[in-house]
Amino acid sequence: MLAEGHSLPSPPERFNNPFDYEPHPLCQLAVKGLCMYIESHLQYNDELHSGKMFGVLVVRYKDELGYLAAYSGQLQGCKELDYFVPNVFDYLQPDGYFKCHEAEISEINRQIASIETTPERIHLLDEIQQAQIDAVTEIDAYKEVMTQAKRQRDFSRQTGDDARTEDELIRESQFMKAELVRIKQKWRNIQKELDTSIAHYDKQIDELKGKRQQKSEALQTWLFQNFIVRNARGETRDLLDIFKYTPMGMPPSGSGECCAPKLLQYAFSHDMQPLCIAEFWWGESPKSVIRRHLNYYNACRGKCLPILTFMLEGMDVEQKEMHKDAGESISILYEDESIVVVYKPSGLLSVPGKSERHSVFSILSERGYTPKTVHRLDMDTSGILVVPRTTEAHHSLQRQFYNRTVKKRYVAIVEPMIGITLNEGDHGIIDIPICPDPFDRPRQMVDYDYGKRSITEWRVVSPQPSGLGSGEVVLSLVPHTGRTHQLRVHCASCDGLASPIKGDPLYGHRGERLCLHAEYLEFAHPVTGKRLHFKVEADF
């Protein structure tokens, strides 16, 4: 029940879009109740302390309002889980199909590890490595002998102080070349013998890996075939069928185990009417993706979009919220026959997207320009853009951006920094690799293995300007690389400033606008070569 004995907010007329929403007051009440439960029952759970996504679904059941609760994935070490809805498919029974076949795969892994660490195989690997080193050493040494001998022969021919005839000198050269061939062949034979010796082990390993792959694919297929979800019409589909026609073709690992599918599955299976849904993060943020304790988050797109698209069929769902369109409100700061420099307000695309919304590119085209794209700003970021009008200008500006001779500076307001006091003039460098989150685009994530190097220089402009909230800081940000969402991720990441930009709906808290503004742009005119400077103050 929701706040029994108290008046409740009116339920929404339509179910909120899980991928773009502000939490309804009923969801906020439900989250408050769930947080009280977590604090009283799960506060000592180590996995929970490391961070977990939770979700609530407000439902109507037999003319009463209540809510369901769920957590994403698994939550080990907890016995008091009756508070939460069950998994869509409970495949982790100790003696069940999944666990038995998972044990078979684990046994294959053990066998592979055992063969890979066999003392005889390790000794052979050491011999192979040493043989390669010895081969290079002997061959290089003999090549040096050949070089010295050739120099001596050349000197002898020039000075004539060698008793050997020309034929003898030639035979020496031929002999040494043949000797080099014999040395190389010797080491090829040694390498071949060693390769033959280790091939017995490698064959066993390859066979086991092939067997493991077959079993893993079969188990994954079985799992997704048994993940059967229900929609509002009472229709059912398994995950293999749902993902069949997506670009991925197969469900990603963990599909169906997020909060929203669990909550909706339980509601539809028990004749409950879903009214509104919300998901929030509890605990510390992971190193890779950026999460904030008690922040609300949209459902992930990679795993949940295909599933929820089916599950919500038959329900009256709000359409995706359309951001305020900035329309024709761009300002021309400078123009000539080669370029046009514009001010882009927050809320306007730089270039056309999938929708038919206005963009800087489309507005300029409608005004008779022939714009070309050389750089862009996020839709929610305001600031200065240079747009080439000719092919020559386009190529010139491309080279300048590539060679990093274009100077850019942003200004941003960041949320309070916990436990950190900054003074005017404080500065630093953030060097954190980032890449797209494959399961939740357009979010970016920190990835030290596969991310691209991203460098941002920051400086405190004002540690506590008048009119700002307590602890908010104005920063000057200079990107030395141009990754998507670079400044937003670097500010929000726990490996960066750990303080998201104010109003950032992806990495912080949604607000009236994203307080990030490209205030300064400097580049060489593509025709005259003269350095041009443009500055527009932020309006926040």
C-alpha positions in Angstrom: 0.0 0.0 0.0 1.0 3.6 -0.5 1.0 5.8 2.6 -2.1 4.1 4.1 -4.4 6.6 5.8 -3.0 9.6 3.9 -4.4 11.4 0.9 -2.4 10.5 -2.3 -1.6 12.4 -5.4 -3.9 11.6 -8.4 -2.6 8.8 -10.6 -1.3 9.9 -14.1 -3.7 9.8 -17.0 -1.2 7.8 -19.1 1.7 5.5 -18.2 5.0 7.3 -18.3 7.6 6.5 -21.0 10.3 4.4 -19.2 12.9 5.9 -21.5 12.1 9.6 -20.9 10.3 10.7 -17.7 10.1 12.8 -14.6 9.2 10.6 -11.6 5.5 10.9 -10.7 4.7 11.9 -7.1 3.3 8.4 -6.6 6.6 6.9 -7.7 8.4 9.3 -5.4 6.3 8.0 -2.5 7.0 4.4 -3.5 10.7 5.1 -3.7 10.7 6.6 -0.2 9.0 3.4 1.1 11.5 1.2 -0.7 14.5 3.2 0.6 13.2 2.8 4.2 13.0 -1.0 3.6 16.6 -1.1 2.1 18.0 0.9 5.1 16.3 -1.4 7.6 16.8 -4.8 5.9 19.6 -4.6 3.5 22.0 -2.0 4.8 24.8 -4.5 5.5 24.7 -6.1 2.1 28.2 -5.7 0.5 26.8 -6.0 -3.1 24.3 -3.4 -2.4 26.9 -1.0 -1.0 28.8 -1.4 -4.3 25.8 -0.1 -6.2 22.5 -1.5 -7.5 19.6 -0.2 -9.7 16.2 -0.5 -8.1 12.7 0.2 -9.5 9.2 0.8 -8.4 5.9 0.3 -10.3 2.8 1.9 -8.9 -0.2 -0.3 -9.6 -4.0 -0.4 -9.1 -5.2 -3.7 -7.8 -8.8 -4.3 -6.7 -9.4 -0.5 -6.5 -6.4 0.0 -4.2 -3.1 1.7 -5.0 0.1 0.1 -4.2 3.6 -0.5 -5.6 5.8 -3.3 -6.6 9.6 -3.2 -6.1 12.5 -4.8 -8.0 16.2 -4.8 -8.3 18.3 -5.2 -11.4 20.1 -8.5 -12.0 20.8 -10.7 -8.9 21.2 -9.7 -5.3 23.3 -12.3 -3.6 23.5 -12.9 0.2 19.9 -11.7 0.9 17.3 -14.1 2.4 14.6 -11.5 3.0 13.7 -10.8 -0.6 9.9 -11.3 -0.4 9.6 -7.6 -0.6 10.7 -7.7 -4.3 9.0 -9.2 -7.3 10.6 -12.5 -8.6 12.7 -12.8 -11.7 11.0 -13.1 -15.0 12.6 -16.6 -15.2 14.2 -18.2 -12.2 17.1 -20.0 -13.9 19.4 -20.2 -10.8 17.8 -23.2 -9.0 20.7 -25.1 -7.5 19.9 -28.4 -9.3 18.2 -26.8 -12.3 19.0 -27.1 -16.0 21.1 -23.9 -16.1 23.2 -24.6 -13.0 23.9 -28.2 -14.2 25.0 -27.1 -17.6 26.9 -24.1 -16.2 28.8 -26.6 -14.1 29.7 -28.5 -17.2 31.1 -25.3 -18.8 33.0 -24.6 -15.6 34.5 -28.1 -15.7 35.7 -27.4 -19.2 37.3 -24.2 -18.1 39.0 -26.1 -15.3 40.3 -28.7 -17.8 41.6 -25.9 -20.1 43.4 -24.2 -17.2 44.9 -27.5 -16.1 46.3 -28.2 -19.6 47.6 -24.6 -20.0 49.4 -24.8 -16.7 50.9 -28.3 -17.2 54.6 -28.1 -16.2 55.6 -29.9 -19.5 53.7 -27.3 -21.6 55.0 -24.4 -19.6 58.6 -25.8 -20.1 57.9 -26.1 -23.8 56.7 -22.5 -24.0 59.8 -21.3 -22.2 61.9 -23.4 -24.7 60.1 -21.8 -27.6 60.6 -18.3 -26.3 64.3 -19.0 -25.6 64.8 -20.6 -29.0 63.3 -17.5 -30.7 65.7 -15.3 -28.7 68.7 -17.5 -29.4 67.8 -17.6 -33.1 67.7 -13.9 -33.4 70.9 -13.5 -31.4 72.9 -16.1 -33.6 71.5 -14.8 -36.9 72.2 -11.2 -36.0 75.7 -12.0 -34.8 76.5 -13.9 -38.0 75.2 -11.1 -40.1 77.6 -8.8 -38.3 80.4 -11.2 -39.1 79.3 -11.2 -42.8 79.3 -7.4 -42.8 82.8 -7.2 -41.4 84.1 -9.8 -43.9 82.6 -7.8 -46.8 84.2 -4.6 -45.6 87.6 -6.5 -45.5 87.1 -7.9 -49.0 86.2 -4.5 -50.3 89.2 -3.0 -48.7 91.4 -5.7 -50.0 90.2 -5.1 -53.6 90.9 -1.4 -53.2 94.4 -1.8 -51.7 95.5 -5.1 -53.2 97.2 -6.2 -50.0 95.4 -9.5 -49.7 97.0 -12.6 -51.1 93.7 -14.2 -51.9 92.5 -14.1 -55.5 89.2 -12.6 -56.7 87.8 -16.1 -57.0 88.7 -16.9 -53.4 87.0 -13.7 -52.3 83.9 -14.6 -54.2 83.8 -18.1 -52.8 84.1 -16.7 -49.2 81.1 -14.5 -49.9 79.1 -17.3 -51.3 80.1 -19.6 -48.4 79.0 -17.1 -45.8 75.7 -16.5 -47.5 75.1 -20.2 -47.6 76.1 -20.5 -44.0 73.5 -17.9 -43.1 70.9 -19.9 -44.9 72.0 -23.1 -43.0 71.8 -21.2 -39.6 68.3 -20.0 -40.4 67.2 -23.5 -41.5 68.6 -24.9 -38.3 66.5 -22.7 -36.2 63.4 -23.3 -38.3 63.9 -27.0 -37.7 64.3 -26.4 -34.0 61.1 -24.2 -34.0 59.2 -26.9 -36.0 60.2 -29.6 -33.5 59.1 -27.5 -30.6 55.9 -26.6 -32.3 55.2 -30.2 -32.9 55.8 -31.0 -29.3 53.4 -28.4 -28.0 50.8 -29.0 -30.7 49.5 -32.0 -28.7 48.5 -29.7 -25.8 47.2 -26.9 -28.1 45.0 -29.4 -29.9 43.4 -30.5 -26.7 42.9 -26.9 -25.6 41.3 -26.0 -29.0 39.0 -29.0 -28.9 37.9 -28.0 -25.4 37.3 -24.4 -26.3 35.2 -25.5 -29.3 33.1 -27.7 -27.0 32.8 -24.9 -24.5 31.6 -22.5 -27.2 28.9 -25.0 -28.3 27.7 -25.6 -24.8 27.7 -21.9 -24.0 25.7 -21.0 -27.2 23.2 -23.8 -26.5 22.8 -22.8 -22.9 22.3 -19.1 -23.9 19.7 -20.1 -26.5 17.9 -22.3 -23.9 17.9 -19.4 -21.4 16.5 -16.8 -23.8 13.9 -19.2 -25.1 12.7 -19.6 -21.5 12.7 -15.9 -20.8 9.0 -15.4 -21.8 7.5 -12.0 -21.2 3.9 -10.9 -21.3 2.4 -7.7 -22.5 -0.7 -5.7 -21.6 -2.8 -7.7 -24.1 -1.9 -11.0 -22.5 0.4 -11.9 -25.4 3.7 -13.6 -24.8 7.0 -13.8 -26.6 10.5 -15.1 -25.7 13.5 -13.0 -25.9 15.0 -14.7 -28.9 11.9 -13.8 -30.8 11.8 -10.2 -29.6 15.5 -9.5 -30.5 15.4 -11.5 -33.8 14.8 -8.4 -35.9 17.0 -6.0 -34.0 20.4 -4.9 -35.3 22.0 -7.2 -32.6 20.0 -10.2 -33.7 20.5 -11.8 -30.2 19.6 -10.6 -26.7 22.6 -9.1 -24.9 23.7 -10.9 -21.7 21.5 -9.9 -18.8 18.4 -9.1 -21.0 15.2 -9.4 -19.1 16.8 -9.0 -15.7 16.4 -5.2 -15.4 13.8 -3.7 -13.1 11.2 -2.7 -15.6 10.6 -6.1 -17.3 10.4 -7.8 -13.8 7.9 -5.2 -12.6 5.7 -5.3 -15.6 5.8 -9.1 -15.9 4.6 -9.5 -12.3 1.8 -6.8 -12.7 0.5 -8.4 -16.0 0.6 -11.9 -14.5 -1.4 -10.8 -11.5 -4.1 -8.7 -13.1 -2.6 -5.4 -11.8 -2.9 -2.2 -13.7 0.4 -0.4 -14.1 0.1 3.4 -13.5 3.7 4.7 -13.4 7.3 3.5 -13.1 10.6 4.8 -12.0 14.1 3.5 -11.5 16.8 4.8 -9.2 20.4 4.0 -8.2 21.4 3.0 -4.7 25.0 3.0 -3.5 28.4 3.9 -5.0 28.9 4.6 -8.7 30.7 2.0 -10.8 34.0 3.1 -12.3 32.7 2.8 -15.9 29.1 4.1 -16.1 28.2 7.2 -14.1 25.5 6.7 -11.4 24.5 8.8 -8.5 23.0 7.6 -5.2 19.2 8.1 -5.3 19.2 9.6 -8.8 16.4 8.5 -11.1 17.4 6.9 -14.4 15.6 5.9 -17.6 15.5 2.3 -18.6 18.5 1.2 -20.6 17.9 1.1 -24.3 20.2 -1.7 -25.4 18.6 -4.4 -23.3 15.2 -3.0 -22.4 14.0 -1.0 -25.5 13.0 -4.1 -27.5 11.5 -5.9 -24.5 9.5 -3.0 -23.2 8.3 -2.0 -26.7 6.6 -5.4 -26.7 5.5 -5.4 -23.1 3.8 -2.0 -23.3 1.8 -2.9 -26.3 -1.9 -2.4 -25.4 -1.1 0.4 -22.9 -1.7 4.1 -23.2 1.9 5.3 -22.9 3.2 8.9 -23.0 5.2 9.7 -26.1 8.9 10.6 -25.8 9.1 14.1 -24.3 10.0 16.6 -27.0 12.6 19.1 -25.8 11.8 22.7 -26.3 12.6 23.5 -29.9 14.7 26.6 -30.2 13.3 27.1 -33.7 14.8 30.0 -35.6 16.6 31.6 -32.7 20.1 31.2 -33.9 22.2 34.4 -34.1 24.7 35.2 -36.9 27.9 36.5 -35.3 29.9 36.8 -38.5 29.6 35.8 -42.1 31.4 36.2 -45.4 31.6 34.1 -48.6 33.5 31.3 -46.9 32.1 30.9 -43.4 29.3 31.8 -41.1 29.7 31.9 -37.3 26.6 31.4 -35.3 25.4 31.3 -31.8 23.4 28.1 -31.1 20.9 28.2 -28.1 20.4 25.2 -25.8 17.8 22.9 -27.1 18.7 23.1 -30.8 20.4 20.4 -32.7 23.7 21.2 -34.5 22.9 18.9 -37.4 19.8 17.0 -38.4 19.0 13.9 -36.4 16.5 11.1 -36.9 13.5 13.3 -36.2 12.5 16.3 -38.4 13.3 18.8 -35.8 15.1 22.0 -36.7 18.9 22.2 -36.5 21.5 24.9 -37.2 22.2 23.1 -40.4 18.6 23.0 -41.5 17.9 26.6 -40.5 20.9 27.9 -42.4 19.8 25.8 -45.4 16.4 27.4 -45.3 18.0 30.8 -45.2 19.8 30.1 -48.5 23.2 29.1 -47.2 25.1 26.0 -48.3 26.3 24.8 -44.9 28.9 22.1 -44.3 29.6 20.4 -41.0 33.0 20.6 -39.4 32.1 20.4 -35.7 29.0 20.3 -33.5 27.7 21.0 -30.0 25.3 18.7 -28.1 21.7 19.7 -28.4 21.5 20.8 -24.8 24.8 22.8 -25.0 24.7 26.4 -26.1 27.5 28.3 -27.7 29.5 29.3 -30.8 29.7 27.2 -34.0 31.7 27.9 -37.2 30.0 26.6 -40.3 32.0 26.5 -43.6 30.1 27.5 -46.8 32.5 26.3 -49.4 34.5 23.1 -50.0 37.8 24.9 -49.6 36.7 26.4 -46.3 35.5 23.1 -45.2 38.8 21.4 -45.9 40.8 24.2 -44.2 38.7 24.0 -41.0 38.9 20.2 -41.0 42.7 20.4 -41.1 42.7 23.0 -38.2 40.4 20.8 -36.0 42.5 17.8 -36.9 45.8 19.6 -36.1 44.1 21.0 -32.9 45.0 24.6 -33.8 41.4 25.7 -33.1 41.0 27.1 -29.6 37.7 26.3 -27.8 36.7 27.2 -24.3 33.5 26.3 -22.4 32.0 27.6 -19.2 29.9 25.3 -16.9 28.2 25.3 -13.6 28.9 22.1 -11.7 27.0 20.7 -8.7 28.5 20.9 -5.3 31.7 18.8 -4.8 31.4 16.6 -1.8 34.2 17.0 0.7 36.2 19.4 -1.7 36.7 23.1 -1.4 37.8 24.9 -4.5 39.2 28.4 -4.7 39.3 30.8 -7.7 42.2 29.9 -10.0 42.4 26.3 -8.9 43.0 24.2 -12.0 43.9 20.7 -13.3 43.9 18.2 -16.1 41.5 15.3 -16.5 42.8 12.4 -18.6 40.2 9.7 -18.7 39.4 7.4 -21.7 35.7 7.2 -22.7 33.6 5.3 -25.2 29.9 4.8 -26.0 27.9 2.7 -23.6 26.9 -0.1 -26.0 23.7 -0.9 -24.1 22.5 2.6 -23.3 23.3 5.1 -26.0 23.8 8.0 -26.2 25.4 7.7 -22.8 29.2 7.5 -22.8 31.2 5.5 -20.2 34.7 5.4 -18.8 36.7 2.4 -20.2 40.4 2.1 -19.5 40.7 -0.9 -21.9 38.8 0.2 -25.0 38.0 3.9 -24.5 39.7 6.7 -26.5 42.0 9.0 -24.6 40.1 12.2 -23.6 41.8 15.2 -22.1 40.1 18.2 -20.5 41.7 21.2 -18.8 39.6 22.9 -16.0 39.9 26.0 -14.0 37.7 27.6 -11.3 36.2 30.8 -12.5 34.1 31.4 -9.4 33.8 29.0 -6.4 30.5 30.5 -5.1 29.0 33.1 -7.4 26.0 35.0 -6.1 22.7 33.6 -7.2 23.9 30.0 -7.4 22.9 27.2 -5.1 25.1 26.3 -2.1 28.4 24.7 -3.2 27.9 25.2 -7.0 31.0 26.1 -8.9 31.6 27.9 -12.2 34.4 26.3 -14.2 36.2 27.1 -17.4 36.7 23.9 -19.5 39.1 23.5 -22.4 38.8 20.2 -24.3 42.1 19.0 -25.8 40.2 16.2 -27.5 36.8 16.1 -29.0 35.0 13.0 -27.7 31.2 12.8 -27.5 30.0 14.1 -24.1 33.6 14.5 -23.0 33.1 17.5 -20.7 30.0 16.1 -19.2 31.6 12.7 -18.4 34.8 14.2 -17.1 32.9 16.4 -14.7 30.6 13.7 -13.5 33.0 10.7 -13.4 34.3 9.7 -10.0 37.7 9.5 -11.7 37.3 13.1 -12.8 35.7 16.0 -10.8 32.9 13.7 -9.4 30.6 16.7 -9.8 28.1 16.6 -12.7 27.3 19.7 -14.7 24.1 21.3 -13.4 21.0 20.3 -15.3 22.6 17.3 -17.0 19.8 14.7 -17.4 22.3 11.9 -18.4 25.0 12.2 -15.9 23.6 14.3 -13.1 20.2 15.8 -12.3 17.7 17.0 -14.9 17.1 20.8 -14.7 15.7 23.7 -16.7 18.7 23.4 -19.0 22.2 22.0 -19.2 24.5 24.6 -17.8 27.3 24.1 -20.4 28.1 26.8 -22.9 30.8 27.1 -25.6 31.8 30.7 -24.9 35.0 31.1 -26.9 36.1 30.0 -30.4 39.3 31.0 -32.2 40.6 29.8 -35.6 42.4 30.9 -38.7 40.2 32.3 -41.5 40.3 29.6 -44.2 41.0 32.1 -47.0 43.0 35.0 -45.4 44.7 33.0 -42.6 43.9 35.8 -40.2 43.1 34.6 -36.6 39.4 35.2 -35.8 38.2 35.4 -32.2 34.6 35.1 -31.0 33.1 35.2 -27.5 29.5 35.0 -26.2 28.8 35.1 -22.5 26.6 32.3 -21.1 23.0 33.2 -20.2 22.9 31.1 -17.0 
